[in-house]
Amino acid sequence: MVRGKIELKKIENANRLQVSFTNRRKVLMKKANDLSILCDADVALIVFSSTGNVYNFSSRRYGYVAADHRQREESMASELKRLQLAVERAKGKELEGMSFSDLISLESQLNDSLLRVKDQKTILLNQLERSRLQEKRTLEENRLLRKQIESMVGRGSSGPQVEPEKNDNEEHLSDTSLQLGWGKRKKLKIERPAITLSSD
């Protein structure tokens, strides 16, 4: 009898889902192991369940890789712990167990750090002082300018006034019009002498 094709879809029943997951996971792990042995293949398998559990399988080579990875993690954790201890000792804590030479070295490092901090503080204070002097000069200049403006307004002039320039033709015409009396807009009457003709 031929088996019918099973439709693949999510199992809604929680109990059936868990049973099916466990059985198929075991089969999958066995097939991965068979593949690595029969074909001399490097196989790594990681399975995450719906509940967040992790299941893994690795052949021998990947086992070495995983061990090396764990070793690197341990080394990084050890380095992190060492750095945290150094920070605490720089704060003056966790000094128990330090030798006399270690304490002398720590004191020297702290003194050097303190000198660098003082130098930086001096630089910042000098910059602050220069900024204050610049601000003071700017305020004084603003005060003087405001005083000049107030004195000009007090005299009744808002600024220097410039008379419009006259060209030579306008100046010549104005002088001529004054001499001829054109400025009063009067017409000049010119009387012509009467001419009489006599016949001899």
C-alpha positions as CSV (number, residue, x, y, z in Angstrom):
1,M,0.0,0.0,0.0
2,V,1.4,3.4,-1.0
3,R,1.5,6.1,1.6
4,G,-0.3,9.2,0.8
5,K,1.5,12.6,0.7
6,I,1.3,14.3,4.0
7,E,0.4,18.0,4.0
8,L,3.0,20.0,5.9
9,K,1.5,22.6,8.2
10,K,1.9,23.7,11.8
11,I,0.7,21.4,14.5
12,E,-1.8,23.4,16.5
13,N,-2.1,20.9,19.4
14,A,0.6,21.7,22.0
15,N,1.1,18.1,23.2
16,R,1.3,16.7,19.6
17,L,3.6,19.5,18.6
18,Q,6.1,18.7,21.5
19,V,6.0,15.0,20.8
20,S,6.6,15.5,17.1
21,F,9.4,18.0,17.7
22,T,11.2,15.6,20.0
23,N,10.9,12.6,17.7
24,R,11.9,14.5,14.5
25,R,14.8,16.2,16.3
26,K,16.2,12.8,17.4
27,V,15.9,11.5,13.8
28,L,17.6,14.6,12.5
29,M,20.5,14.4,14.9
30,K,20.9,10.7,14.0
31,K,20.9,11.5,10.3
32,A,23.5,14.2,10.8
33,N,25.7,11.8,12.7
34,D,25.3,9.1,10.0
35,L,26.2,11.6,7.3
36,S,29.4,12.7,9.1
37,I,30.5,9.0,9.6
38,L,29.5,7.5,6.3
39,C,30.7,10.4,4.1
40,D,33.5,11.7,6.3
41,A,31.8,15.1,6.2
42,D,32.0,17.9,8.7
43,V,28.5,18.5,10.0
44,A,27.1,21.0,12.5
45,L,23.5,21.2,13.4
46,I,21.7,23.7,15.7
47,V,18.0,23.5,16.5
48,F,16.0,26.1,18.3
49,S,12.7,24.9,19.8
50,S,9.5,27.1,19.9
51,T,10.1,27.4,23.7
52,G,13.6,28.8,23.2
53,N,15.6,25.7,24.0
54,V,18.8,25.0,21.9
55,Y,19.9,21.6,20.7
56,N,23.1,21.1,18.7
57,F,25.2,18.5,17.1
58,S,28.7,18.7,15.6
59,S,31.2,16.3,14.1
60,R,34.7,16.0,15.5
61,R,36.2,19.0,13.7
62,Y,33.4,21.3,14.7
63,G,33.8,20.0,18.2
64,Y,37.4,21.4,18.1
65,V,36.1,24.7,16.8
66,A,33.5,24.9,19.6
67,A,36.2,24.1,22.2
68,D,38.5,26.8,20.7
69,H,35.5,29.2,20.8
70,R,34.9,28.4,24.4
71,Q,38.6,29.0,25.2
72,R,38.5,32.4,23.5
73,E,35.4,33.3,25.5
74,E,37.1,32.3,28.7
75,S,40.1,34.4,27.7
76,M,38.0,37.4,27.0
77,A,36.1,37.0,30.2
78,S,39.4,36.8,32.1
79,E,40.7,40.0,30.4
80,L,37.5,41.8,31.2
81,K,37.8,40.9,34.8
82,R,41.4,42.1,34.9
83,L,40.4,45.4,33.4
84,Q,37.6,45.9,35.8
85,L,40.0,45.2,38.7
86,A,42.4,47.8,37.3
87,V,39.6,50.4,37.2
88,E,38.6,49.6,40.8
89,R,42.2,49.9,41.9
90,A,42.6,53.2,40.1
91,K,39.7,54.4,42.3
92,G,41.5,53.3,45.4
93,K,39.5,50.1,45.9
94,E,40.3,46.3,45.8
95,L,43.9,47.0,46.9
96,E,44.1,43.8,49.0
97,G,46.7,41.3,47.8
98,M,48.8,43.8,45.9
99,S,52.5,43.7,46.6
100,F,54.6,46.8,47.6
101,S,56.1,47.1,44.1
102,D,52.6,46.9,42.6
103,L,51.4,49.7,44.9
104,I,54.4,51.9,43.9
105,S,53.6,51.3,40.2
106,L,50.0,52.2,40.7
107,E,51.0,55.4,42.6
108,S,53.3,56.4,39.7
109,Q,50.5,55.8,37.2
110,L,48.1,57.9,39.2
111,N,50.6,60.7,39.6
112,D,51.2,60.8,35.9
113,S,47.5,60.8,35.2
114,L,47.0,63.6,37.8
115,L,49.7,65.8,36.1
116,R,48.0,65.3,32.7
117,V,44.7,66.3,34.2
118,K,46.2,69.4,35.7
119,D,47.8,70.4,32.4
120,Q,44.6,70.0,30.6
121,K,42.8,72.1,33.3
122,T,45.4,74.9,32.9
123,I,44.8,75.0,29.2
124,L,41.1,75.2,29.6
125,L,41.4,77.9,32.2
126,N,43.6,80.0,29.9
127,Q,41.1,79.6,27.1
128,L,38.3,80.6,29.4
129,E,40.2,83.7,30.5
130,R,40.8,84.8,26.9
131,S,37.2,84.3,26.1
132,R,36.2,86.5,29.0
133,L,38.6,89.3,28.0
134,Q,37.2,89.2,24.4
135,E,33.7,89.4,25.8
136,K,34.7,92.4,27.9
137,R,36.2,94.2,25.0
138,T,33.2,93.5,22.8
139,L,30.8,94.9,25.5
140,E,33.0,98.0,25.9
141,E,32.9,98.6,22.1
142,N,29.1,98.2,22.1
143,R,28.8,100.7,24.9
144,L,30.9,103.3,23.1
145,L,28.9,102.8,19.9
146,R,25.6,103.2,21.7
147,K,26.9,106.4,23.4
148,Q,27.9,107.9,20.0
149,I,24.5,107.0,18.5
150,E,22.7,108.6,21.5
151,S,24.7,111.8,21.2
152,M,24.0,112.1,17.5
153,V,20.2,111.6,18.1
154,G,20.4,114.2,20.9
155,R,21.8,116.8,18.4
156,G,18.8,116.2,16.2
157,S,20.7,114.6,13.3
158,S,20.5,111.0,12.5
159,G,23.7,111.1,10.6
160,P,25.7,113.2,8.2
161,Q,23.6,114.8,5.5
162,V,24.9,115.2,2.0
163,E,23.6,117.9,-0.3
164,P,22.8,116.8,-3.8
165,E,25.5,117.7,-6.3
166,K,24.7,120.2,-9.0
167,N,26.2,119.9,-12.4
168,D,27.8,122.9,-14.2
169,N,24.9,123.5,-16.5
170,E,22.3,123.8,-13.7
171,E,24.6,126.2,-11.8
172,H,25.1,128.3,-15.0
173,L,21.4,128.5,-15.7
174,S,20.5,129.5,-12.2
175,D,23.0,132.4,-12.3
176,T,21.8,133.5,-15.7
177,S,18.2,133.3,-14.6
178,L,18.9,135.5,-11.6
179,Q,20.7,138.1,-13.7
180,L,17.9,138.3,-16.2
181,G,15.1,138.2,-13.7
182,W,13.8,134.9,-14.8
183,G,13.5,133.7,-11.3
184,K,10.3,135.8,-10.9
185,R,8.7,134.3,-14.0
186,K,8.0,137.8,-15.6
187,K,7.8,138.3,-19.3
188,L,9.9,141.0,-20.8
189,K,8.1,143.4,-23.1
190,I,10.2,144.7,-26.0
191,E,8.7,147.7,-27.8
192,R,9.6,148.1,-31.4
193,P,10.1,151.7,-32.7
194,A,7.5,152.8,-35.2
195,I,8.8,153.2,-38.7
196,T,7.2,155.8,-41.0
197,L,7.7,155.9,-44.7
198,S,7.7,159.3,-46.4
199,S,7.2,159.8,-50.1
200,D,9.0,162.6,-51.8
